[in-house]
Amino acid sequence: MMNSKVISDLVRHVPGCPTISSYHQLMIAIWKMATTDSYRSVCDRFNVGRATAVRAVRRVCHALFRRASRFMQWPTGDGAIEVMRGFERASGFPKTIGAIDGTHIRINAPKQNPVDYINRKGFHSVQLQLVCDHKALITHYYAGNPGSVHDQRIFRLSEVAEYLNDDNAFPEDSHILGDSAYEIHQHLLTPYRDNGHLSEKQKKYNYRQSAARVTVERCIGLLKGRMRSLLNCLPMARVDLMAEYIVACCVIHNICILREDEITIITIPKPNDENNGNNSREVRRNARILKRDIIMNSL
């Protein structure tokens, strides 16, 4: 995991002010991210001062954040084909290159605009939107928005919304899968709304779609299970540093997946939301619904 570039990022080049070793800083940061220990406990464990521990965590998080694109990449070419095959083997759902969902990361009330960070569950948080493949490997992230922002707006602000209009990002007319909080698109399929009158084929479609999409819920559970500081309350007060910390945790999660590290899955509760439509987009909407119906009839 450590290479020369990462090591150089962790060394402070100030004469007369040497830093602790890069390895020592990495261990402090990983321990802080992977446990719910306070900084006092971390300092006692690693025999460093609080300021040293805080700086070590910030340096490591920034170094990992800078290299996030190396470990989290949108599937393309043969990689996309492999992901599609993986989803189909696991769930029987065709041409899927990812599953998308969001989660709230609890934080202490910020000093500025604290009301903006209160989510619909009533606690302060920042949001993390993830897309993952069939192995729960994160392929796209969008982090840092206040908890009060609606899921659909988070999606529209992320790069994934732009990807939907780029057929090159979805080879072979593939798609990602989302729940009812998202608006259906040709490249983002959602379940049929259960109004109590679904046909057997629609119910089967929803079951298969859910079986494929559960991968992202598993991914969030694994992420928070490995990086347990995300399960509790984020150990920082500066809002501007929270996104880097969360993305660094995602990078470590992906490294664990790539190295086939296994842990017990922790189930994270997930809310549902509503979607909406627009009459001016009726033609494209019909195409999206037609695609979903075609897949439903093929299952």
N, C-alpha and C positions, 0 to 999 in steps of 0.2 A: 504493500500500500504506500509506503514512503519512498519517494524518489528524490533526486537531487534538487528539483525545482521546488517541491513541497518543503524540503528541509531549508532551502534558502529563504522561503517565505516566513519561516518560524524563527529565524535568527535576527536579532536586532543589531544592526551595524552601527553602534554608538560606542566610541572609545571609552573604556572605563566602566561600561554598564553591560556586562555580559548577561546573556539570558541562560536559563536552564536548558538542557539538551532538547533537541527537537523530539526525540523519542519520549522524554519525560512530559513534554507539553502535550503530545498526542495522547498519551495514556490518561493524563488529567482530563482532557477534553472528552475522550470517549467515555470515561467513567462518569463524568458529569452528565453527558447526554443519555447514557444508558441506564442511569439509576435515578432515584428520587432523592439522593443525598443532598444536604445543604452544602454551601461552600465551606462552612466551618468543618463539616465532616470530611470533605474532600481535602481540605488543607491539612488536617490531621493525618489522613491516610498517606498523602504524598509529601508531607513535611515541607510545605511551602506556605508563604503568606497569602492572604486573600487577594491582594492586588495581583500577585504573580499568577494565581490560579485563574482569575478573571481574564487577564491578558492572554494566557495560554489558550483558553477556550475561544476567545475572539479571534486569535491568530489562526488556530486550526480551522474554525468555521469559515473564515475568509478564504483560506487556502483551498478548502474543499469546494466552496461556492464558486471560486474562479474556474474550477475544473469540472463543474457539474455537467457541462455539455459532453464531456468525454464518457460519462457513465450513464447519462439519461438521454437517449437518442430516439427520435421517431423512427419506427421500422420502415425500411425501404428495401426494394429489390428482393433478393432471396430471403432476407431477414423478415420481410412482411409476409412472404409465402409461408415461411416456417411458423410464424405466429398464427396465421389463419388455420393452418393444419393443426396446430396445438389446441386452439379453441374448439375446432370441429371434433377432434378426438375426445376432448373432455366433456363437451356438452351437446354435440350434434348440431350446433348452430354454425351456419356457413359464413365464410368471407369476413370474419371478424379480426381486426388488427388491434383492438384495444377495448378496454372498458373504462368509463369515466365516472368519477364521483368526487364529492367534496367532504371535508371534515373540519370541525372547529378545534382550534388549539387554545386552551384556556390560558389567560394572562391576568396579571393584576391590573387594576384600573389605571390607565395612563394618566399622567398629569394634565395633558392637553386633550380636549375633546373626548372625555371618557365615555359620554353617552353614545358616541358613534360606534363604540366597540361592544356594546351590549347586544347579544344575539337574541333570537326569538325564544331561546330557552332561559333567558334572563341572566346570563353571566357574561363577563368580558372575554372576548376571544379575537383571534385573527384566523383567517380562513386559509385552507390549503386545498387546491383542486389537483387531482391526480388522474393521469391516464396510465394504465399498466397493461402488460401483455399477459399471455396465458400462464406464465411462470411467476406472476406477481412482481415482475421487474418494471420499475417506473420508467415510462418512456416520455412523459411530459409532466411538468409541474407548473403551478402558478400559485404563489404564496404571498401573504402579507396584507391582504385587504381586511378592513375592519369587519367584525362579526355581524354588524347590522346590514351589510350589503347582501342583496338577494342572490341566491345561487345562479339564477339565469343571467344576472348582470355580471357576476364573476366570470361566467362562461364567455359572455360577449367581449369582455375585456381581455381575455386570454388569447394566445396565438391559435388555439385549437379552433376558435370561431372562424379565423381566416383560412385555416387548413380546409374547412368544409367546402369552400368554394374553389379549391385547387384539386382537380382530379388526380394530379400527379402524386398527391399525398395519400391517395387511396387507390392503389393499383387494383385492377380487375374489379372495379366498382365495389370495393370493400367498404367497411363501415366500422365505427365504434359503437358501443352500446351504453345507453344511459337509462336512468329511471324516469319516472313521470315528472320530475322537476325540470327536465330538459324538453325543448321543443323538437319534434321529429324533423329530420332532414334526411336527404338521400344517403348521406354518409354518417348519420347519427340516428340509430333506431331506438325507439322507446317502446314500452309495452302497450297493449290495448288497455284502455281504461275499463275497469271492471264495474259496469253499471248493473250487474246482476243478470244480464242477458247475453253474455258471451257465448259464442258457439264452441263446440269441442275443439275445433281447429284453432280458434283464437286462444283458448285456454292452454292448448299444447304449445302454441307459439310462446305465450307468456312464460310457461314453465321452462322451455329451452332457453329463452332469452335471459331469464333470471339465473338459470344454471351457469350460463356463460358470464353474465355480469357480476356474479357473486365473487369473481376473482378480484375485483377492485376492493370489495369489502374485506376480503382476506388480506389484500395488500396493505390496507390501512391498519388492520389488526396486527399484522406482522411488523409494520413500521413502528407503531406505538408499543408493541411488545418488546421490540429490540431497543428502541429509544424511549425508555419509560419516562423520561422528563417531559415528553409530549403528552403523556397520559395524565400527569398531575397539573402543575401550573408552570408555565415557561419561566425559567430562572433568570429573568432579566427585566429591566425597567425601560430600556431604550427601545422604542417602537421601531426605529430605523434599522436596528440590528436583528430584529426577530426573523425576517425573511431569510437572511443568511444562515441563521441558526437552524431553521426548519429545513432548508435546502441541504445543508450539510448532513443533517440526519437522514435525508432521502438518499444522499450519495452513499453513506455508510450502509444503509439498507440494501442498495443495489449491489454493493461490493459483497455483502453477505450472500445475496441470492446467486451472484456469479460464482462464488466459492462454495455453493451448495451447503451453506450453513442452515441448519434446521432448528426451529424453536416451536414451542407450543403456541398455537394461534390464540390470540385474545380477541373475543368478539366485541366490536365497537358498535353501540346503538346508532342508528342512522335515521334522520327525519325524512319525511316525504313532503313534496310541495306540488304546486299546480303548474301547468304549462299554459301557453296561450297561442293564438293564431292571428293571422292578419289576412283580410280578404284580398288585398293587393298581391298576395303571394299564393293565390289559390292554385295556379297551374303547377308551380313547383311543389306545393303541398300535396297535390294529387299524385305527383310522381313519387313522393316519399311514401305516401300511404300505399300506392300500388306496389312499390318494392317490398314493403312489409307484408302485404297480402300475398305476394308471390312466394316469399320465404315461408309464410304460414302454410300455404298449400303444398309446399314441397317437404315439410317436416313429417 
